[in-house]
Amino acid sequence: MRKNPLVLLVVGVILLIAGALLTFGGTAPAADATTVAKCQERMKDQGAEMLGRCKESAFATAMTATDANAAARAISASKNSEIGGNSLGMFLLGLGLVLAMAGGLAWRKRAATA
């Protein structure tokens, strides 16, 4: 990358954008339609905010569960998928930041010596 630091800078910026989208653009996993309907039926007198949260998989499962162990397993599975996507996003953010900074510094150094 000594010959063209601009490529390193561009790749770093692209990875930064992808990491930011994965990290900050993600939402909680959605629940299936039957679980949402059961949750909304149970939460109908709790207000609009609680009805809106019924679309999240972990919340809907917890509110409709009849067994504590089943609810804990479902919530854990939902959160594990969320953690994987968030970890990938954070990795891409870090890698993109390092590449962008290295490319920017190399480009600046090259421009100063030219």
ChimeraX commands (.cxc) that place a marker at each C-alpha (Angstrom):
marker #1 position 0.00,0.00,0.00 radius 0.5
marker #1 position 2.99,2.30,-0.10 radius 0.5
marker #1 position 2.37,3.05,-3.76 radius 0.5
marker #1 position -1.25,4.18,-3.41 radius 0.5
marker #1 position -2.41,5.14,0.10 radius 0.5
marker #1 position -5.61,6.57,-1.36 radius 0.5
marker #1 position -6.87,2.99,-1.89 radius 0.5
marker #1 position -6.25,2.25,1.78 radius 0.5
marker #1 position -8.12,5.38,2.76 radius 0.5
marker #1 position -11.12,4.54,0.55 radius 0.5
marker #1 position -11.31,0.93,1.80 radius 0.5
marker #1 position -11.13,2.22,5.38 radius 0.5
marker #1 position -13.98,4.67,4.82 radius 0.5
marker #1 position -16.11,1.97,3.18 radius 0.5
marker #1 position -15.52,-0.38,6.13 radius 0.5
marker #1 position -16.34,2.44,8.54 radius 0.5
marker #1 position -19.65,3.05,6.80 radius 0.5
marker #1 position -20.52,-0.66,6.70 radius 0.5
marker #1 position -19.64,-1.08,10.38 radius 0.5
marker #1 position -21.69,1.95,11.36 radius 0.5
marker #1 position -24.70,0.64,9.46 radius 0.5
marker #1 position -24.43,-2.77,11.11 radius 0.5
marker #1 position -23.86,-1.38,14.59 radius 0.5
marker #1 position -26.21,1.57,14.71 radius 0.5
marker #1 position -28.75,0.66,12.04 radius 0.5
marker #1 position -29.73,-2.72,13.42 radius 0.5
marker #1 position -32.95,-3.34,15.25 radius 0.5
marker #1 position -34.06,-6.09,17.56 radius 0.5
marker #1 position -35.09,-9.34,15.84 radius 0.5
marker #1 position -38.77,-9.38,14.91 radius 0.5
marker #1 position -41.23,-11.87,16.36 radius 0.5
marker #1 position -43.52,-14.04,14.27 radius 0.5
marker #1 position -47.11,-12.92,13.68 radius 0.5
marker #1 position -48.79,-15.34,16.10 radius 0.5
marker #1 position -46.52,-14.37,18.98 radius 0.5
marker #1 position -47.06,-10.67,18.23 radius 0.5
marker #1 position -50.84,-11.16,18.25 radius 0.5
marker #1 position -50.74,-13.04,21.58 radius 0.5
marker #1 position -48.48,-10.40,23.11 radius 0.5
marker #1 position -50.66,-7.53,21.91 radius 0.5
marker #1 position -53.74,-9.26,23.32 radius 0.5
marker #1 position -52.03,-9.56,26.70 radius 0.5
marker #1 position -50.67,-5.98,26.62 radius 0.5
marker #1 position -53.74,-4.19,25.18 radius 0.5
marker #1 position -54.44,-2.32,28.41 radius 0.5
marker #1 position -50.77,-1.35,29.03 radius 0.5
marker #1 position -50.54,1.42,26.43 radius 0.5
marker #1 position -49.19,2.02,22.94 radius 0.5
marker #1 position -45.53,1.74,23.94 radius 0.5
marker #1 position -45.99,-1.79,25.25 radius 0.5
marker #1 position -47.98,-2.77,22.16 radius 0.5
marker #1 position -45.13,-1.52,19.99 radius 0.5
marker #1 position -42.58,-3.56,21.91 radius 0.5
marker #1 position -44.57,-6.72,21.13 radius 0.5
marker #1 position -42.91,-6.73,17.69 radius 0.5
marker #1 position -39.52,-7.49,19.31 radius 0.5
marker #1 position -38.88,-11.20,19.52 radius 0.5
marker #1 position -37.44,-11.30,23.05 radius 0.5
marker #1 position -40.18,-9.12,24.55 radius 0.5
marker #1 position -43.03,-10.92,22.80 radius 0.5
marker #1 position -41.69,-14.31,23.86 radius 0.5
marker #1 position -41.30,-13.21,27.46 radius 0.5
marker #1 position -44.82,-11.81,27.61 radius 0.5
marker #1 position -46.48,-14.87,26.07 radius 0.5
marker #1 position -44.44,-17.59,27.77 radius 0.5
marker #1 position -46.15,-20.03,30.06 radius 0.5
marker #1 position -42.91,-21.62,31.26 radius 0.5
marker #1 position -40.00,-19.61,32.64 radius 0.5
marker #1 position -37.38,-21.96,31.19 radius 0.5
marker #1 position -38.86,-21.77,27.70 radius 0.5
marker #1 position -38.99,-17.99,27.92 radius 0.5
marker #1 position -35.37,-17.83,29.05 radius 0.5
marker #1 position -34.22,-20.07,26.19 radius 0.5
marker #1 position -36.13,-18.03,23.60 radius 0.5
marker #1 position -34.84,-14.72,24.92 radius 0.5
marker #1 position -31.29,-16.06,25.04 radius 0.5
marker #1 position -31.47,-17.29,21.44 radius 0.5
marker #1 position -32.82,-13.92,20.32 radius 0.5
marker #1 position -30.09,-11.99,22.11 radius 0.5
marker #1 position -27.33,-14.29,20.76 radius 0.5
marker #1 position -28.22,-13.44,17.17 radius 0.5
marker #1 position -28.21,-9.76,18.08 radius 0.5
marker #1 position -24.75,-10.03,19.66 radius 0.5
marker #1 position -23.23,-11.65,16.56 radius 0.5
marker #1 position -24.34,-8.86,14.25 radius 0.5
marker #1 position -23.25,-6.19,16.70 radius 0.5
marker #1 position -19.81,-7.80,17.10 radius 0.5
marker #1 position -19.28,-7.87,13.34 radius 0.5
marker #1 position -20.31,-4.23,13.11 radius 0.5
marker #1 position -17.88,-3.20,15.85 radius 0.5
marker #1 position -15.05,-5.17,14.18 radius 0.5
marker #1 position -15.69,-3.44,10.86 radius 0.5
marker #1 position -15.80,-0.06,12.59 radius 0.5
marker #1 position -12.43,-0.67,14.23 radius 0.5
marker #1 position -10.78,-2.06,11.11 radius 0.5
marker #1 position -12.18,0.75,8.98 radius 0.5
marker #1 position -10.93,3.37,11.43 radius 0.5
marker #1 position -7.43,1.90,11.46 radius 0.5
marker #1 position -7.26,1.59,7.67 radius 0.5
marker #1 position -8.65,5.07,7.10 radius 0.5
marker #1 position -6.21,6.63,9.54 radius 0.5
marker #1 position -3.25,4.69,8.10 radius 0.5
marker #1 position -4.25,5.63,4.56 radius 0.5
marker #1 position -4.79,9.26,5.48 radius 0.5
marker #1 position -1.44,9.53,7.27 radius 0.5
marker #1 position 0.40,7.78,4.42 radius 0.5
marker #1 position -1.29,10.02,1.86 radius 0.5
marker #1 position -0.43,13.12,3.85 radius 0.5
marker #1 position 3.18,11.98,4.27 radius 0.5
marker #1 position 3.44,11.22,0.57 radius 0.5
marker #1 position 2.02,14.65,-0.33 radius 0.5
marker #1 position 4.48,16.37,2.04 radius 0.5
marker #1 position 7.50,14.64,0.49 radius 0.5
marker #1 position 6.40,15.20,-3.10 radius 0.5
marker link #1:1,2 radius 0.2
marker link #1:2,3 radius 0.2
marker link #1:3,4 radius 0.2
marker link #1:4,5 radius 0.2
marker link #1:5,6 radius 0.2
marker link #1:6,7 radius 0.2
marker link #1:7,8 radius 0.2
marker link #1:8,9 radius 0.2
marker link #1:9,10 radius 0.2
marker link #1:10,11 radius 0.2
marker link #1:11,12 radius 0.2
marker link #1:12,13 radius 0.2
marker link #1:13,14 radius 0.2
marker link #1:14,15 radius 0.2
marker link #1:15,16 radius 0.2
marker link #1:16,17 radius 0.2
marker link #1:17,18 radius 0.2
marker link #1:18,19 radius 0.2
marker link #1:19,20 radius 0.2
marker link #1:20,21 radius 0.2
marker link #1:21,22 radius 0.2
marker link #1:22,23 radius 0.2
marker link #1:23,24 radius 0.2
marker link #1:24,25 radius 0.2
marker link #1:25,26 radius 0.2
marker link #1:26,27 radius 0.2
marker link #1:27,28 radius 0.2
marker link #1:28,29 radius 0.2
marker link #1:29,30 radius 0.2
marker link #1:30,31 radius 0.2
marker link #1:31,32 radius 0.2
marker link #1:32,33 radius 0.2
marker link #1:33,34 radius 0.2
marker link #1:34,35 radius 0.2
marker link #1:35,36 radius 0.2
marker link #1:36,37 radius 0.2
marker link #1:37,38 radius 0.2
marker link #1:38,39 radius 0.2
marker link #1:39,40 radius 0.2
marker link #1:40,41 radius 0.2
marker link #1:41,42 radius 0.2
marker link #1:42,43 radius 0.2
marker link #1:43,44 radius 0.2
marker link #1:44,45 radius 0.2
marker link #1:45,46 radius 0.2
marker link #1:46,47 radius 0.2
marker link #1:47,48 radius 0.2
marker link #1:48,49 radius 0.2
marker link #1:49,50 radius 0.2
marker link #1:50,51 radius 0.2
marker link #1:51,52 radius 0.2
marker link #1:52,53 radius 0.2
marker link #1:53,54 radius 0.2
marker link #1:54,55 radius 0.2
marker link #1:55,56 radius 0.2
marker link #1:56,57 radius 0.2
marker link #1:57,58 radius 0.2
marker link #1:58,59 radius 0.2
marker link #1:59,60 radius 0.2
marker link #1:60,61 radius 0.2
marker link #1:61,62 radius 0.2
marker link #1:62,63 radius 0.2
marker link #1:63,64 radius 0.2
marker link #1:64,65 radius 0.2
marker link #1:65,66 radius 0.2
marker link #1:66,67 radius 0.2
marker link #1:67,68 radius 0.2
marker link #1:68,69 radius 0.2
marker link #1:69,70 radius 0.2
marker link #1:70,71 radius 0.2
marker link #1:71,72 radius 0.2
marker link #1:72,73 radius 0.2
marker link #1:73,74 radius 0.2
marker link #1:74,75 radius 0.2
marker link #1:75,76 radius 0.2
marker link #1:76,77 radius 0.2
marker link #1:77,78 radius 0.2
marker link #1:78,79 radius 0.2
marker link #1:79,80 radius 0.2
marker link #1:80,81 radius 0.2
marker link #1:81,82 radius 0.2
marker link #1:82,83 radius 0.2
marker link #1:83,84 radius 0.2
marker link #1:84,85 radius 0.2
marker link #1:85,86 radius 0.2
marker link #1:86,87 radius 0.2
marker link #1:87,88 radius 0.2
marker link #1:88,89 radius 0.2
marker link #1:89,90 radius 0.2
marker link #1:90,91 radius 0.2
marker link #1:91,92 radius 0.2
marker link #1:92,93 radius 0.2
marker link #1:93,94 radius 0.2
marker link #1:94,95 radius 0.2
marker link #1:95,96 radius 0.2
marker link #1:96,97 radius 0.2
marker link #1:97,98 radius 0.2
marker link #1:98,99 radius 0.2
marker link #1:99,100 radius 0.2
marker link #1:100,101 radius 0.2
marker link #1:101,102 radius 0.2
marker link #1:102,103 radius 0.2
marker link #1:103,104 radius 0.2
marker link #1:104,105 radius 0.2
marker link #1:105,106 radius 0.2
marker link #1:106,107 radius 0.2
marker link #1:107,108 radius 0.2
marker link #1:108,109 radius 0.2
marker link #1:109,110 radius 0.2
marker link #1:110,111 radius 0.2
marker link #1:111,112 radius 0.2
marker link #1:112,113 radius 0.2
marker link #1:113,114 radius 0.2
view
